[in-house]
């Protein structure tokens, strides 16, 4: 037990070497990796309809797509680019490799990089194709990606529960909710 606690203390100390936005993303990636280690590829690919419309793998692919859009963007982040049917939907190993690549990218960013102005392109209507171009910062979009992942984690947790898999209590909990719960 002592070594597990010591390991968590070291990991927490390492997180503080990064900007808060990066720390939050690294926490998201650690949660995702832990979740993937608790599942096998059959669980990852299981159809859970009618309770959940997407597989756990499809949820992972989607939130990873958001991070991929941010990490591969130049001046425009195009959130309309999706990789439906990509191997990341069916292979936990592919998802873990993407998380590792994204971790390397995130930890290479400087404060100046985070403050860089970017534009985002995203569709805004369900009834018709209508995309908008908006201005933002890389830091804001990284924050959005992490919070969006958290939303999908909540759905993954439901799916895992339906499969009889126990997931950590804080998996899929938004940062503001975690703060509220700590205050109770």
TORKOL-4160 file (C-alpha; in steps of 0.2 Angstrom, whole numbers, padded with zeros to 4 digits, m for minus):
184
<pt num="1" X="0000" Y="0000" Z="0000"/>
<pt num="2" X="0014" Y="0012" Z="0004"/>
<pt num="3" X="0022" Y="0010" Z="m0013"/>
<pt num="4" X="0005" Y="0014" Z="m0022"/>
<pt num="5" X="0003" Y="0030" Z="m0011"/>
<pt num="6" X="0021" Y="0035" Z="m0014"/>
<pt num="7" X="0019" Y="0032" Z="m0033"/>
<pt num="8" X="0003" Y="0043" Z="m0033"/>
<pt num="9" X="0013" Y="0057" Z="m0023"/>
<pt num="10" X="0027" Y="0057" Z="m0036"/>
<pt num="11" X="0014" Y="0057" Z="m0050"/>
<pt num="12" X="0005" Y="0072" Z="m0042"/>
<pt num="13" X="0021" Y="0081" Z="m0040"/>
<pt num="14" X="0026" Y="0079" Z="m0058"/>
<pt num="15" X="0009" Y="0086" Z="m0064"/>
<pt num="16" X="0013" Y="0102" Z="m0055"/>
<pt num="17" X="0027" Y="0105" Z="m0067"/>
<pt num="18" X="0015" Y="0110" Z="m0080"/>
<pt num="19" X="0002" Y="0124" Z="m0083"/>
<pt num="20" X="m0015" Y="0120" Z="m0074"/>
<pt num="21" X="m0023" Y="0117" Z="m0091"/>
<pt num="22" X="m0010" Y="0104" Z="m0095"/>
<pt num="23" X="m0012" Y="0096" Z="m0078"/>
<pt num="24" X="m0030" Y="0094" Z="m0081"/>
<pt num="25" X="m0028" Y="0085" Z="m0097"/>
<pt num="26" X="m0015" Y="0074" Z="m0090"/>
<pt num="27" X="m0027" Y="0069" Z="m0077"/>
<pt num="28" X="m0040" Y="0065" Z="m0090"/>
<pt num="29" X="m0027" Y="0055" Z="m0100"/>
<pt num="30" X="m0023" Y="0045" Z="m0084"/>
<pt num="31" X="m0041" Y="0042" Z="m0080"/>
<pt num="32" X="m0044" Y="0036" Z="m0098"/>
<pt num="33" X="m0029" Y="0024" Z="m0098"/>
<pt num="34" X="m0034" Y="0017" Z="m0081"/>
<pt num="35" X="m0052" Y="0014" Z="m0089"/>
<pt num="36" X="m0044" Y="0005" Z="m0104"/>
<pt num="37" X="m0034" Y="m0006" Z="m0093"/>
<pt num="38" X="m0050" Y="m0012" Z="m0084"/>
<pt num="39" X="m0058" Y="m0017" Z="m0100"/>
<pt num="40" X="m0054" Y="m0030" Z="m0114"/>
<pt num="41" X="m0057" Y="m0027" Z="m0133"/>
<pt num="42" X="m0074" Y="m0036" Z="m0132"/>
<pt num="43" X="m0080" Y="m0024" Z="m0118"/>
<pt num="44" X="m0073" Y="m0010" Z="m0128"/>
<pt num="45" X="m0083" Y="m0015" Z="m0144"/>
<pt num="46" X="m0099" Y="m0021" Z="m0136"/>
<pt num="47" X="m0115" Y="m0014" Z="m0142"/>
<pt num="48" X="m0125" Y="m0007" Z="m0127"/>
<pt num="49" X="m0141" Y="m0002" Z="m0136"/>
<pt num="50" X="m0154" Y="0003" Z="m0131"/>
<pt num="51" X="m0146" Y="0011" Z="m0115"/>
<pt num="52" X="m0131" Y="0018" Z="m0124"/>
<pt num="53" X="m0131" Y="0022" Z="m0142"/>
<pt num="54" X="m0112" Y="0021" Z="m0145"/>
<pt num="55" X="m0099" Y="0008" Z="m0140"/>
<pt num="56" X="m0086" Y="0013" Z="m0127"/>
<pt num="57" X="m0073" Y="0012" Z="m0141"/>
<pt num="58" X="m0084" Y="0025" Z="m0151"/>
<pt num="59" X="m0085" Y="0036" Z="m0136"/>
<pt num="60" X="m0066" Y="0035" Z="m0135"/>
<pt num="61" X="m0064" Y="0038" Z="m0153"/>
<pt num="62" X="m0074" Y="0054" Z="m0152"/>
<pt num="63" X="m0066" Y="0062" Z="m0138"/>
<pt num="64" X="m0049" Y="0058" Z="m0145"/>
<pt num="65" X="m0054" Y="0065" Z="m0162"/>
<pt num="66" X="m0057" Y="0082" Z="m0153"/>
<pt num="67" X="m0040" Y="0081" Z="m0145"/>
<pt num="68" X="m0033" Y="0076" Z="m0162"/>
<pt num="69" X="m0041" Y="0091" Z="m0171"/>
<pt num="70" X="m0033" Y="0103" Z="m0158"/>
<pt num="71" X="m0016" Y="0095" Z="m0159"/>
<pt num="72" X="m0015" Y="0094" Z="m0178"/>
<pt num="73" X="m0022" Y="0111" Z="m0181"/>
<pt num="74" X="m0013" Y="0126" Z="m0188"/>
<pt num="75" X="m0022" Y="0142" Z="m0187"/>
<pt num="76" X="m0039" Y="0133" Z="m0188"/>
<pt num="77" X="m0045" Y="0119" Z="m0178"/>
<pt num="78" X="m0058" Y="0110" Z="m0188"/>
<pt num="79" X="m0070" Y="0100" Z="m0176"/>
<pt num="80" X="m0080" Y="0094" Z="m0190"/>
<pt num="81" X="m0066" Y="0081" Z="m0195"/>
<pt num="82" X="m0070" Y="0064" Z="m0188"/>
<pt num="83" X="m0063" Y="0047" Z="m0190"/>
<pt num="84" X="m0078" Y="0036" Z="m0189"/>
<pt num="85" X="m0074" Y="0018" Z="m0191"/>
<pt num="86" X="m0056" Y="0021" Z="m0187"/>
<pt num="87" X="m0046" Y="0007" Z="m0178"/>
<pt num="88" X="m0046" Y="0017" Z="m0162"/>
<pt num="89" X="m0065" Y="0012" Z="m0160"/>
<pt num="90" X="m0060" Y="m0006" Z="m0159"/>
<pt num="91" X="m0043" Y="m0007" Z="m0151"/>
<pt num="92" X="m0039" Y="m0001" Z="m0134"/>
<pt num="93" X="m0020" Y="m0003" Z="m0139"/>
<pt num="94" X="m0023" Y="0010" Z="m0153"/>
<pt num="95" X="m0032" Y="0022" Z="m0140"/>
<pt num="96" X="m0018" Y="0020" Z="m0128"/>
<pt num="97" X="m0005" Y="0024" Z="m0141"/>
<pt num="98" X="m0015" Y="0040" Z="m0146"/>
<pt num="99" X="m0016" Y="0045" Z="m0128"/>
<pt num="100" X="0003" Y="0043" Z="m0126"/>
<pt num="101" X="0006" Y="0053" Z="m0142"/>
<pt num="102" X="m0006" Y="0067" Z="m0136"/>
<pt num="103" X="0003" Y="0067" Z="m0119"/>
<pt num="104" X="0020" Y="0070" Z="m0127"/>
<pt num="105" X="0012" Y="0084" Z="m0137"/>
<pt num="106" X="0004" Y="0092" Z="m0122"/>
<pt num="107" X="0019" Y="0091" Z="m0111"/>
<pt num="108" X="0029" Y="0100" Z="m0125"/>
<pt num="109" X="0018" Y="0115" Z="m0125"/>
<pt num="110" X="0025" Y="0131" Z="m0118"/>
<pt num="111" X="0014" Y="0145" Z="m0109"/>
<pt num="112" X="0017" Y="0155" Z="m0125"/>
<pt num="113" X="0010" Y="0141" Z="m0135"/>
<pt num="114" X="m0005" Y="0140" Z="m0124"/>
<pt num="115" X="m0009" Y="0158" Z="m0126"/>
<pt num="116" X="m0008" Y="0157" Z="m0145"/>
<pt num="117" X="m0024" Y="0163" Z="m0155"/>
<pt num="118" X="m0033" Y="0150" Z="m0165"/>
<pt num="119" X="m0049" Y="0149" Z="m0175"/>
<pt num="120" X="m0061" Y="0135" Z="m0173"/>
<pt num="121" X="m0073" Y="0128" Z="m0186"/>
<pt num="122" X="m0088" Y="0119" Z="m0180"/>
<pt num="123" X="m0105" Y="0115" Z="m0186"/>
<pt num="124" X="m0119" Y="0123" Z="m0175"/>
<pt num="125" X="m0135" Y="0117" Z="m0182"/>
<pt num="126" X="m0144" Y="0100" Z="m0181"/>
<pt num="127" X="m0157" Y="0104" Z="m0194"/>
<pt num="128" X="m0145" Y="0110" Z="m0208"/>
<pt num="129" X="m0127" Y="0110" Z="m0212"/>
<pt num="130" X="m0121" Y="0127" Z="m0205"/>
<pt num="131" X="m0103" Y="0129" Z="m0199"/>
<pt num="132" X="m0096" Y="0144" Z="m0190"/>
<pt num="133" X="m0078" Y="0150" Z="m0188"/>
<pt num="134" X="m0074" Y="0158" Z="m0171"/>
<pt num="135" X="m0058" Y="0164" Z="m0163"/>
<pt num="136" X="m0051" Y="0157" Z="m0147"/>
<pt num="137" X="m0034" Y="0152" Z="m0139"/>
<pt num="138" X="m0026" Y="0135" Z="m0139"/>
<pt num="139" X="m0027" Y="0135" Z="m0120"/>
<pt num="140" X="m0046" Y="0137" Z="m0121"/>
<pt num="141" X="m0048" Y="0123" Z="m0134"/>
<pt num="142" X="m0037" Y="0111" Z="m0124"/>
<pt num="143" X="m0048" Y="0115" Z="m0109"/>
<pt num="144" X="m0064" Y="0111" Z="m0120"/>
<pt num="145" X="m0056" Y="0095" Z="m0126"/>
<pt num="146" X="m0053" Y="0089" Z="m0108"/>
<pt num="147" X="m0071" Y="0094" Z="m0102"/>
<pt num="148" X="m0078" Y="0086" Z="m0118"/>
<pt num="149" X="m0069" Y="0070" Z="m0114"/>
<pt num="150" X="m0076" Y="0070" Z="m0096"/>
<pt num="151" X="m0093" Y="0071" Z="m0103"/>
<pt num="152" X="m0090" Y="0055" Z="m0114"/>
<pt num="153" X="m0082" Y="0047" Z="m0099"/>
<pt num="154" X="m0099" Y="0048" Z="m0090"/>
<pt num="155" X="m0106" Y="0038" Z="m0104"/>
<pt num="156" X="m0092" Y="0026" Z="m0104"/>
<pt num="157" X="m0095" Y="0023" Z="m0086"/>
<pt num="158" X="m0113" Y="0019" Z="m0089"/>
<pt num="159" X="m0108" Y="0007" Z="m0103"/>
<pt num="160" X="m0095" Y="m0001" Z="m0091"/>
<pt num="161" X="m0108" Y="m0003" Z="m0078"/>
<pt num="162" X="m0120" Y="m0012" Z="m0090"/>
<pt num="163" X="m0105" Y="m0024" Z="m0093"/>
<pt num="164" X="m0103" Y="m0027" Z="m0075"/>
<pt num="165" X="m0086" Y="m0018" Z="m0074"/>
<pt num="166" X="m0082" Y="m0006" Z="m0060"/>
<pt num="167" X="m0075" Y="0010" Z="m0064"/>
<pt num="168" X="m0067" Y="0023" Z="m0052"/>
<pt num="169" X="m0080" Y="0034" Z="m0043"/>
<pt num="170" X="m0072" Y="0050" Z="m0050"/>
<pt num="171" X="m0072" Y="0044" Z="m0068"/>
<pt num="172" X="m0083" Y="0055" Z="m0078"/>
<pt num="173" X="m0085" Y="0068" Z="m0065"/>
<pt num="174" X="m0083" Y="0086" Z="m0070"/>
<pt num="175" X="m0069" Y="0096" Z="m0061"/>
<pt num="176" X="m0082" Y="0109" Z="m0054"/>
<pt num="177" X="m0093" Y="0094" Z="m0048"/>
<pt num="178" X="m0077" Y="0086" Z="m0040"/>
<pt num="179" X="m0074" Y="0103" Z="m0031"/>
<pt num="180" X="m0092" Y="0103" Z="m0025"/>
<pt num="181" X="m0091" Y="0085" Z="m0019"/>
<pt num="182" X="m0075" Y="0088" Z="m0009"/>
<pt num="183" X="m0084" Y="0103" Z="0000"/>
<pt num="184" X="m0098" Y="0091" Z="0006"/>
